[in-house]
Amino acid sequence: MKGFMHVVEILLVIVLVFLAFAEFAAIPTISEEWSKTKLQIMANDVLRAFEAKGVDWFDRAALEAEFNKTLSENIIYSVTLKNVIKPEIKIGCLCNDTDFARVQAILSPGWFAINGINTSFELVQITDANKTFSLDFDVALIYGYRDLSGYYYYPLRNFLGYDKGVVEISDQPAIDNVQKSIFGLNASPIPSDDSGIIFSPSSLETGRETNKIHDYFSHIPSFYDSFENLDQWAGSGSVSQGTGNPAPSANISGNGCFSDSNFMYTKYFGSFKTGEIDFDVYLTSGSSLFMAFGKSADYDYLASLSSNLSSGYDAFYQRPPLQAMGTNASHLSEAAKWHHIKIAADAGGLALYDNGEKVASAQAANLLPSNITLYNKCGDAYVDNARVTYSETEFGNFLNQENTTQLNNDPNKILLVQKVQKGTGLPACVINYNIEGIGRGRTAWVSNAPAADDYGTLVKALVAWAAGNEYRVIKADIKNPVSSYIYKSLGNEMMQNAKITLELGYLY
């Protein structure tokens, strides 16, 4: 018995000694702590130094060059941006040849720019639903209703679990389990009518997921041209490529002051109503330029940019007959200098800005969809970086006796809705997020519609949202990293408060 007790005592001592050694072994050495502290200080310093230097946080190659100059070879790093639109979105499109061509047209020209950052769409046609949910894609796009019940648990839910997105473009989808649980859809007993389609009230409230998509829609250019060629324009007079901001630009040469014989207009964009037109303009000495941009039942509306007092100030005009309207600040555009011009048209009000300064305003109610025309009034004018964005809009009705609605009548997940005061209030676009049982990923359903500028911009906004707002610029597998972050406003055009996170660790 005594022998047994001795054995127990010895085992207890061994266990206690082992635990004591384990505790002491887990305590970091001073050397380890100091090494990590130095790494943390370095991460903080590098982030702030790079930002002060003006690095492009979206440019992987430029960042890697800076890191390789700054850090020693035994340090590895990763950079992640949050609250941004991904600059490269890869889309797997589950569609046939005809539908694939349709989606290509909707996403044309395949890229857009906001805040000086280009976002490109890489569209890949897929015929096997399993491959549509490959983790190589950021977004799975399904054109037309598909029965996805056989893919419900895998790979569809797995795809969303990796924080991916799914967009469905379909008239009247059959309300099966996938449509309910993944897309958040249900059937309404009342079908849609012919009333107009507008953005829902929740989409106008800051902080909502629907508001993010509305912001994207309002800032994605529906038309953009840097005048690499003049294919999108036609007209009369002398129109050619010239030096630009950067080159090339459109050079509209005049045959004489106050001549209407030199003009150009967009061939493919004829639906501007309310929103903003941005462009850069360079006027030679004594020259002036008209941009016709809007119309009502009675008038065409134009903005004048002038470096020539005899041609009038920077102002708004209407015709017929041609006459100044509204108020102006007696402002002339300085010659031989590039100016950034903005024309804003919203709710019957017009405003003209030159390099951010408001130089003219006017009232013009009941604007109708219009083309954009550039008239050379006098001398030579150069125009570059033309960009058109929409503000609030009412879509032409594209619901056809559909009765799809949001599963729980959740207004925070309804993006587009028929006008409630006149119609059924049924949605034309529903989004879903924080999906039950997954907690990650994003889905969107939008009813199919005929080709139109505003519908194409809507689908681009949905795809950009579904792709998520986290971009891994530089990836690395770092064991026990330290991290530091800063916030940076990207609000040149659209407010984006980006979080830039840097992780550092030792290679060995």
KOLVEXDO-668843 format. One record per residue (C-alpha): z negated, y negated, x negated; residue in three letters. Coordinates in steps of 0.02 Angstrom, whole numbers, always signed. Example, Ala and Ser with C-alpha at 12.3 -4.5 7.8 and 13.67 -1.06 7.14 Angstrom:
BEGIN
PT       z       y       x  loke
PT    -390    +225    -615   ALA
PT    -357     +53    -684   SER
This chain:
BEGIN
PT       z       y       x  loke
PT      +0      +0      +0   MET
PT     -48    -118    -141   LYS
PT    +115     -77    -227   GLY
PT    +211    -122     -70   PHE
PT    +119    -288     -57   MET
PT    +164    -327    -238   HIS
PT    +345    -294    -201   VAL
PT    +339    -412     -50   VAL
PT    +254    -547    -156   GLU
PT    +385    -529    -292   ILE
PT    +526    -543    -163   LEU
PT    +446    -699     -88   LEU
PT    +432    -779    -259   VAL
PT    +615    -739    -295   ILE
PT    +670    -814    -128   VAL
PT    +566    -972    -158   LEU
PT    +633    -992    -333   VAL
PT    +812    -969    -269   PHE
PT    +785   -1101    -134   LEU
PT    +711   -1221    -259   ALA
PT    +860   -1200    -375   PHE
PT    +980   -1222    -229   ALA
PT    +896   -1385    -178   GLU
PT    +900   -1454    -355   PHE
PT   +1081   -1397    -377   ALA
PT   +1132   -1493    -221   ALA
PT   +1065   -1657    -289   ILE
PT   +1210   -1754    -367   PRO
PT   +1192   -1796    -547   THR
PT   +1187   -1976    -601   ILE
PT   +1356   -1950    -679   SER
PT   +1432   -1889    -515   GLU
PT   +1358   -2031    -414   GLU
PT   +1418   -2162    -537   TRP
PT   +1591   -2084    -541   SER
PT   +1604   -2096    -352   LYS
PT   +1535   -2273    -351   THR
PT   +1667   -2328    -476   LYS
PT   +1802   -2247    -368   LEU
PT   +1737   -2340    -214   GLN
PT   +1738   -2507    -305   ILE
PT   +1914   -2469    -367   MET
PT   +1975   -2429    -190   ALA
PT   +1905   -2594    -124   ASN
PT   +1981   -2694    -268   ASP
PT   +2152   -2610    -259   VAL
PT   +2169   -2640     -71   LEU
PT   +2128   -2824     -85   ARG
PT   +2229   -2851    -243   ALA
PT   +2384   -2771    -166   PHE
PT   +2365   -2875      -9   GLU
PT   +2345   -3035    -110   ALA
PT   +2500   -2985    -206   LYS
PT   +2597   -2970     -42   GLY
PT   +2647   -2787     -54   VAL
PT   +2746   -2712     +89   ASP
PT   +2626   -2582    +159   TRP
PT   +2772   -2494    +247   PHE
PT   +2873   -2471     +87   ASP
PT   +2823   -2303     +14   ARG
PT   +2924   -2320    -147   ALA
PT   +2859   -2494    -185   ALA
PT   +2679   -2441    -152   LEU
PT   +2694   -2288    -264   GLU
PT   +2763   -2396    -404   ALA
PT   +2615   -2514    -388   GLU
PT   +2488   -2372    -384   PHE
PT   +2567   -2288    -535   ASN
PT   +2550   -2451    -632   LYS
PT   +2370   -2479    -575   THR
PT   +2284   -2309    -569   LEU
PT   +2256   -2181    -705   SER
PT   +2348   -2014    -696   GLU
PT   +2193   -1916    -642   ASN
PT   +2173   -2015    -480   ILE
PT   +2267   -1968    -321   ILE
PT   +2284   -2078    -168   TYR
PT   +2341   -2088     +13   SER
PT   +2382   -2237    +124   VAL
PT   +2372   -2236    +315   THR
PT   +2419   -2374    +437   LEU
PT   +2346   -2377    +613   LYS
PT   +2389   -2486    +763   ASN
PT   +2572   -2497    +710   VAL
PT   +2739   -2434    +774   ILE
PT   +2801   -2292    +666   LYS
PT   +2952   -2348    +564   PRO
PT   +3033   -2177    +574   GLU
PT   +3026   -2077    +736   ILE
PT   +3102   -1903    +739   LYS
PT   +3147   -1842    +913   ILE
PT   +3189   -1666    +970   GLY
PT   +3300   -1682   +1125   CYS
PT   +3302   -1532   +1242   LEU
PT   +3470   -1566   +1321   CYS
PT   +3651   -1508   +1337   ASN
PT   +3798   -1595   +1253   ASP
PT   +3828   -1717   +1396   THR
PT   +3646   -1764   +1411   ASP
PT   +3629   -1781   +1222   PHE
PT   +3770   -1909   +1221   ALA
PT   +3682   -2000   +1363   ARG
PT   +3518   -2007   +1266   VAL
PT   +3610   -2068   +1111   GLN
PT   +3683   -2210   +1216   ALA
PT   +3511   -2254   +1287   ILE
PT   +3435   -2265   +1112   LEU
PT   +3585   -2357   +1040   SER
PT   +3600   -2429    +909   PRO
PT   +3466   -2307    +851   GLY
PT   +3343   -2434    +782   TRP
PT   +3251   -2595    +822   PHE
PT   +3147   -2722    +727   ALA
PT   +2980   -2802    +772   ILE
PT   +2880   -2912    +653   ASN
PT   +3011   -2884    +519   GLY
PT   +2983   -2694    +520   ILE
PT   +3130   -2582    +564   ASN
PT   +3097   -2431    +674   THR
PT   +3233   -2298    +672   SER
PT   +3262   -2151    +790   PHE
PT   +3321   -1985    +719   GLU
PT   +3384   -1886    +868   LEU
PT   +3410   -1697    +853   VAL
PT   +3486   -1592    +992   GLN
PT   +3386   -1436   +1037   ILE
PT   +3432   -1299   +1160   THR
PT   +3279   -1187   +1135   ASP
PT   +3118   -1259   +1209   ALA
PT   +3013   -1173   +1076   ASN
PT   +3102   -1272    +941   LYS
PT   +3085   -1434   +1041   THR
PT   +2898   -1428   +1009   PHE
PT   +2916   -1404    +822   SER
PT   +2787   -1505    +725   LEU
PT   +2932   -1579    +626   ASP
PT   +2959   -1695    +775   PHE
PT   +2855   -1845    +826   ASP
PT   +2921   -1840   +1005   VAL
PT   +2996   -1704   +1114   ALA
PT   +3119   -1781   +1239   LEU
PT   +3165   -1677   +1390   ILE
PT   +3317   -1736   +1487   TYR
PT   +3316   -1671   +1665   GLY
PT   +3184   -1560   +1743   TYR
PT   +3146   -1400   +1647   ARG
PT   +3025   -1262   +1698   ASP
PT   +2907   -1266   +1548   LEU
PT   +2774   -1151   +1621   SER
PT   +2819   -1015   +1494   GLY
PT   +2779   -1138   +1353   TYR
PT   +2621   -1210   +1430   TYR
PT   +2490   -1138   +1312   TYR
PT   +2601   -1125   +1161   TYR
PT   +2694   -1219   +1093   PRO
PT   +2679   -1367   +1216   LEU
PT   +2490   -1390   +1215   ARG
PT   +2485   -1353   +1029   ASN
PT   +2616   -1490   +1000   PHE
PT   +2512   -1618   +1094   LEU
PT   +2356   -1560   +1004   GLY
PT   +2434   -1623    +843   TYR
PT   +2440   -1798    +920   ASP
PT   +2625   -1788    +965   LYS
PT   +2717   -1856   +1117   GLY
PT   +2828   -1788   +1256   VAL
PT   +2947   -1895   +1361   VAL
PT   +3031   -1827   +1516   GLU
PT   +3181   -1917   +1593   ILE
PT   +3210   -1837   +1762   SER
PT   +3245   -1872   +1945   ASP
PT   +3125   -1786   +2063   GLN
PT   +3045   -1655   +1948   PRO
PT   +2977   -1500   +2035   ALA
PT   +2788   -1523   +2040   ILE
PT   +2731   -1367   +1947   ASP
PT   +2574   -1341   +1843   ASN
PT   +2651   -1421   +1688   VAL
PT   +2703   -1576   +1784   GLN
PT   +2527   -1593   +1853   LYS
PT   +2420   -1555   +1702   SER
PT   +2533   -1618   +1561   ILE
PT   +2628   -1762   +1641   PHE
PT   +2498   -1809   +1772   GLY
PT   +2621   -1801   +1917   LEU
PT   +2604   -1754   +2100   ASN
PT   +2709   -1762   +2258   ALA
PT   +2691   -1899   +2387   SER
PT   +2724   -1866   +2573   PRO
PT   +2822   -2031   +2579   ILE
PT   +2989   -2046   +2486   PRO
PT   +3043   -2202   +2394   SER
PT   +3144   -2338   +2479   ASP
PT   +3267   -2467   +2412   ASP
PT   +3141   -2601   +2358   SER
PT   +3141   -2670   +2180   GLY
PT   +3049   -2592   +2034   ILE
PT   +2926   -2697   +1932   ILE
PT   +2793   -2673   +1799   PHE
PT   +2626   -2621   +1873   SER
PT   +2477   -2742   +1873   PRO
PT   +2386   -2634   +1743   SER
PT   +2529   -2656   +1620   SER
PT   +2490   -2843   +1614   LEU
PT   +2307   -2816   +1567   GLU
PT   +2268   -2820   +1381   THR
PT   +2190   -2661   +1314   GLY
PT   +2275   -2540   +1434   ARG
PT   +2391   -2405   +1369   GLU
PT   +2520   -2468   +1494   THR
PT   +2502   -2642   +1418   ASN
PT   +2550   -2573   +1247   LYS
PT   +2714   -2508   +1318   ILE
PT   +2744   -2672   +1411   HIS
PT   +2719   -2766   +1245   ASP
PT   +2841   -2650   +1158   TYR
PT   +2968   -2677   +1299   PHE
PT   +2948   -2866   +1287   SER
PT   +2975   -2869   +1098   HIS
PT   +3106   -2734   +1066   ILE
PT   +3272   -2826   +1051   PRO
PT   +3392   -2785   +1190   SER
PT   +3526   -2862   +1083   PHE
PT   +3529   -2892    +895   TYR
PT   +3665   -2944    +774   ASP
PT   +3658   -2993    +591   SER
PT   +3848   -3017    +591   PHE
PT   +3891   -2878    +469   GLU
PT   +4048   -2878    +575   ASN
PT   +4106   -2978    +725   LEU
PT   +4142   -2829    +837   ASP
PT   +4012   -2879    +967   GLN
PT   +4090   -3051    +988   TRP
PT   +4253   -3121   +1052   ALA
PT   +4322   -3292   +1092   GLY
PT   +4443   -3424   +1033   SER
PT   +4452   -3544    +888   GLY
PT   +4408   -3503    +709   SER
PT   +4266   -3377    +696   VAL
PT   +4236   -3287    +532   SER
PT   +4100   -3220    +419   GLN
PT   +4013   -3347    +309   GLY
PT   +3863   -3366    +197   THR
PT   +3707   -3315    +290   GLY
PT   +3519   -3297    +296   ASN
PT   +3548   -3174    +214   PRO
PT   +3738   -3158    +208   ALA
PT   +3843   -3137    +308   PRO
PT   +3835   -3251    +459   SER
PT   +3958   -3306    +593   ALA
PT   +4050   -3464    +541   ASN
PT   +4115   -3561    +691   ILE
PT   +4235   -3694    +627   SER
PT   +4279   -3843    +734   GLY
PT   +4449   -3921    +762   ASN
PT   +4371   -4085    +812   GLY
PT   +4215   -4156    +893   CYS
PT   +4183   -4122   +1078   PHE
PT   +4316   -3989   +1087   SER
PT   +4286   -3840   +1202   ASP
PT   +4421   -3741   +1113   SER
PT   +4306   -3659    +984   ASN
PT   +4183   -3536   +1056   PHE
PT   +4130   -3356   +1046   MET
PT   +4032   -3246   +1165   TYR
PT   +3955   -3074   +1167   THR
PT   +4070   -2939   +1227   LYS
PT   +3934   -2811   +1265   TYR
PT   +3784   -2914   +1315   PHE
PT   +3796   -2999   +1483   GLY
PT   +3626   -2976   +1564   SER
PT   +3512   -3111   +1495   PHE
PT   +3401   -3183   +1631   LYS
PT   +3225   -3218   +1570   THR
PT   +3154   -3189   +1397   GLY
PT   +3191   -3260   +1226   GLU
PT   +3345   -3289   +1120   ILE
PT   +3307   -3308    +933   ASP
PT   +3436   -3351    +802   PHE
PT   +3457   -3443    +637   ASP
PT   +3576   -3589    +626   VAL
PT   +3645   -3694    +484   TYR
PT   +3735   -3856    +527   LEU
PT   +3845   -3947    +404   THR
PT   +3829   -4135    +395   SER
PT   +3875   -4216    +561   GLY
PT   +3900   -4051    +652   SER
PT   +3827   -3990    +815   SER
PT   +3826   -3830    +918   LEU
PT   +3804   -3778   +1100   PHE
PT   +3733   -3610   +1156   MET
PT   +3765   -3567   +1337   ALA
PT   +3636   -3438   +1389   PHE
PT   +3601   -3445   +1575   GLY
PT   +3669   -3486   +1746   LYS
PT   +3620   -3512   +1926   SER
PT   +3725   -3518   +2083   ALA
PT   +3773   -3699   +2043   ASP
PT   +3761   -3725   +1855   TYR
PT   +3781   -3654   +1681   ASP
PT   +3639   -3695   +1562   TYR
PT   +3660   -3737   +1378   LEU
PT   +3553   -3784   +1229   ALA
PT   +3620   -3912   +1106   SER
PT   +3580   -3915    +920   LEU
PT   +3639   -4071    +832   SER
PT   +3635   -4152    +661   SER
PT   +3743   -4291    +729   ASN
PT   +3662   -4429    +833   LEU
PT   +3829   -4473    +913   SER
PT   +3830   -4295    +984   SER
PT   +3655   -4315   +1058   GLY
PT   +3488   -4239   +1014   TYR
PT   +3428   -4058   +1017   ASP
PT   +3416   -4039   +1206   ALA
PT   +3458   -3940   +1363   PHE
PT   +3617   -3973   +1464   TYR
PT   +3691   -3913   +1627   GLN
PT   +3869   -3911   +1691   ARG
PT   +3977   -3950   +1787   PRO
PT   +3982   -4091   +1748   PRO
PT   +3906   -4084   +1573   LEU
PT   +3744   -4184   +1576   GLN
PT   +3576   -4182   +1488   ALA
PT   +3428   -4111   +1585   MET
PT   +3240   -4103   +1564   GLY
PT   +3150   -4192   +1423   THR
PT   +3175   -4193   +1235   ASN
PT   +3082   -4255   +1081   ALA
PT   +3229   -4356   +1010   SER
PT   +3244   -4221    +878   HIS
PT   +3394   -4190    +765   LEU
PT   +3417   -4031    +663   SER
PT   +3421   -4073    +479   GLU
PT   +3592   -4036    +405   ALA
PT   +3624   -3916    +261   ALA
PT   +3467   -3817    +299   LYS
PT   +3432   -3655    +394   TRP
PT   +3334   -3675    +555   HIS
PT   +3252   -3537    +659   HIS
PT   +3292   -3577    +840   ILE
PT   +3210   -3502    +995   LYS
PT   +3263   -3524   +1176   ILE
PT   +3130   -3464   +1298   ALA
PT   +3172   -3442   +1482   ALA
PT   +3034   -3387   +1599   ASP
PT   +2986   -3417   +1782   ALA
PT   +3106   -3563   +1801   GLY
PT   +3052   -3650   +1641   GLY
PT   +3158   -3676   +1485   LEU
PT   +3093   -3719   +1311   ALA
PT   +3187   -3751   +1148   LEU
PT   +3100   -3728    +979   TYR
PT   +3158   -3776    +804   ASP
PT   +3057   -3690    +667   ASN
PT   +2913   -3669    +789   GLY
PT   +2916   -3850    +850   GLU
PT   +2951   -3876   +1035   LYS
PT   +3092   -4003   +1042   VAL
PT   +3153   -3992   +1223   ALA
PT   +3105   -3922   +1393   SER
PT   +3181   -3912   +1567   ALA
PT   +3166   -3827   +1736   GLN
PT   +3298   -3704   +1795   ALA
PT   +3250   -3594   +1941   ALA
PT   +3333   -3436   +2006   ASN
PT   +3421   -3386   +1845   LEU
PT   +3556   -3254   +1863   LEU
PT   +3608   -3125   +1730   PRO
PT   +3720   -3214   +1606   SER
PT   +3821   -3192   +1448   ASN
PT   +3783   -3286   +1287   ILE
PT   +3914   -3406   +1223   THR
PT   +3917   -3511   +1064   LEU
PT   +4020   -3672   +1073   TYR
PT   +4062   -3772    +918   ASN
PT   +4052   -3956    +964   LYS
PT   +4085   -4039    +798   CYS
PT   +4102   -3986    +615   GLY
PT   +4054   -3814    +549   ASP
PT   +3906   -3711    +609   ALA
PT   +3838   -3547    +542   TYR
PT   +3738   -3428    +654   VAL
PT   +3640   -3275    +596   ASP
PT   +3510   -3148    +655   ASN
PT   +3542   -3166    +841   ALA
PT   +3407   -3075    +940   ARG
PT   +3375   -3060   +1128   VAL
PT   +3214   -2996   +1207   THR
PT   +3163   -2981   +1390   TYR
PT   +3009   -3054   +1472   SER
PT   +2953   -3003   +1646   GLU
PT   +3092   -2914   +1736   THR
PT   +3130   -2829   +1900   GLU
PT   +3231   -2672   +1873   PHE
PT   +3373   -2628   +1988   GLY
PT   +3314   -2488   +2102   ASN
PT   +3345   -2320   +2018   PHE
PT   +3240   -2209   +2132   LEU
PT   +3341   -2102   +2252   ASN
PT   +3229   -2045   +2394   GLN
PT   +3106   -1979   +2265   GLU
PT   +2925   -1944   +2308   ASN
PT   +2847   -1918   +2136   THR
PT   +2679   -2004   +2114   THR
PT   +2531   -2008   +1994   GLN
PT   +2417   -1857   +2008   LEU
PT   +2254   -1950   +2043   ASN
PT   +2328   -2117   +2097   ASN
PT   +2262   -2186   +1933   ASP
PT   +2333   -2364   +1916   PRO
PT   +2301   -2363   +1728   ASN
PT   +2431   -2226   +1707   LYS
PT   +2569   -2303   +1814   ILE
PT   +2690   -2411   +1714   LEU
PT   +2828   -2451   +1840   LEU
PT   +2805   -2462   +2027   VAL
PT   +2908   -2509   +2179   GLN
PT   +2863   -2680   +2249   LYS
PT   +2708   -2647   +2352   VAL
PT   +2731   -2798   +2466   GLN
PT   +2900   -2733   +2526   LYS
PT   +2908   -2550   +2478   GLY
PT   +2813   -2388   +2457   THR
PT   +2722   -2431   +2296   GLY
PT   +2782   -2266   +2222   LEU
PT   +2794   -2258   +2031   PRO
PT   +2957   -2247   +1936   ALA
PT   +2866   -2213   +1771   CYS
PT   +2700   -2125   +1740   VAL
PT   +2611   -2102   +1574   ILE
PT   +2472   -1981   +1527   ASN
PT   +2348   -1980   +1382   TYR
PT   +2180   -1902   +1339   ASN
PT   +2255   -1749   +1422   ILE
PT   +2123   -1633   +1495   GLU
PT   +2085   -1485   +1383   GLY
PT   +2180   -1563   +1237   ILE
PT   +2111   -1739   +1217   GLY
PT   +2258   -1792   +1109   ARG
PT   +2443   -1826   +1126   GLY
PT   +2539   -1934   +1249   ARG
PT   +2666   -1896   +1385   THR
PT   +2779   -2003   +1493   ALA
PT   +2889   -1968   +1643   TRP
PT   +3023   -2093   +1693   VAL
PT   +3151   -2072   +1831   SER
PT   +3331   -2061   +1772   ASN
PT   +3436   -2219   +1789   ALA
PT   +3613   -2283   +1762   PRO
PT   +3646   -2359   +1592   ALA
PT   +3579   -2537   +1580   ALA
PT   +3507   -2646   +1441   ASP
PT   +3334   -2656   +1518   ASP
PT   +3323   -2468   +1551   TYR
PT   +3374   -2428   +1373   GLY
PT   +3239   -2546   +1308   THR
PT   +3112   -2462   +1423   LEU
PT   +3151   -2288   +1354   VAL
PT   +3139   -2352   +1175   LYS
PT   +2968   -2425   +1216   ALA
PT   +2911   -2260   +1293   LEU
PT   +2969   -2159   +1141   VAL
PT   +2885   -2281   +1020   ALA
PT   +2721   -2266   +1118   TRP
PT   +2732   -2077   +1133   ALA
PT   +2756   -2060    +944   ALA
PT   +2581   -2131    +916   GLY
PT   +2518   -2281    +819   ASN
PT   +2465   -2198    +655   GLU
PT   +2584   -2194    +507   TYR
PT   +2544   -2095    +350   ARG
PT   +2639   -2196    +221   VAL
PT   +2581   -2090     +73   ILE
PT   +2505   -1918    +102   LYS
PT   +2393   -1823     -18   ALA
PT   +2270   -1679      -5   ASP
PT   +2114   -1760     -77   ILE
PT   +1951   -1665     -95   LYS
PT   +1797   -1773     -62   ASN
PT   +1891   -1939     -57   PRO
PT   +1817   -2112     -49   VAL
PT   +1899   -2234     +71   SER
PT   +1916   -2419     +99   SER
PT   +2009   -2518    +231   TYR
PT   +2065   -2692    +278   ILE
PT   +2141   -2767    +435   TYR
PT   +2304   -2863    +431   LYS
PT   +2387   -2959    +571   SER
PT   +2572   -2919    +590   LEU
PT   +2590   -3048    +729   GLY
PT   +2748   -3140    +677   ASN
PT   +2830   -3089    +842   GLU
PT   +2709   -2968    +926   MET
PT   +2523   -2964    +889   MET
PT   +2477   -2805    +795   GLN
PT   +2308   -2792    +709   ASN
PT   +2349   -2656    +583   ALA
PT   +2211   -2557    +496   LYS
PT   +2261   -2511    +318   ILE
PT   +2158   -2369    +246   THR
PT   +2163   -2315     +64   LEU
PT   +2087   -2149      +6   GLU
PT   +2058   -2110    -177   LEU
PT   +2002   -1951    -263   GLY
PT   +2009   -1863    -430   TYR
PT   +2146   -1739    -469   LEU
PT   +2021   -1627    -559   TYR
